[in-house]
Amino acid sequence: MDPQELALASARAGFAAYYLTGTVESLGLDPATLDEATLAQLIEQYLPVAVAEADRWLATLDPATLPLAVIPRTECLEDFGCPYRTPCSLFGPPVNHQCYVTDCADAKCRQCPEIFGELVSHLVYKSWCSYVCVQTGTSPPKEVAIGIGVITYFGGQFAGPWCLPP
């Protein structure tokens, strides 16, 4: 895959994941009322906005400033529970593909005061994972989607990745 295309896709997915989890955390939802269906609905509702914001942000950057050496981040599994490789679970492309984790981070609520501690600062998500998805069986690999996955705070389970076309 072209290194610049990969760098742009990775930056887009990472920004969208950060924006998405921050938006959902800032809603002040009660963790006791959350289930998988509610989480999926929140992702479906806010993912297009997060990707649009990522696209707007990328339009302000000089692509030459992005690091070209984007490789799958195997430490995301150990540090945050993100699968290293997985297919899209929702909205996947209509071709055989695999998604590789390229970024991950703690999903701590950035607007929450520190005095509230760990429980309040992670109401919905424990961490987020971003993916670049490529069509399998092609050479060179072709990007077919970006994906966003989350680790839920209330069960520590991986959900996703939810994918969107490049």
Salt bridges, closest charged atoms under 4 A:
GLU53 OE2 - ARG56 NH2 2.18
ASP55 OD1 - ARG12 NE 2.57
GLU75 OE2 - ARG73 NE 2.69
ASP103 OD1 - ARG73 NH1 2.80
ASP106 OD1 - HIS122 NE2 2.60
GLU114 OE2 - LYS108 NZ 2.95
GLU118 OE2 - HIS122 ND1 3.00
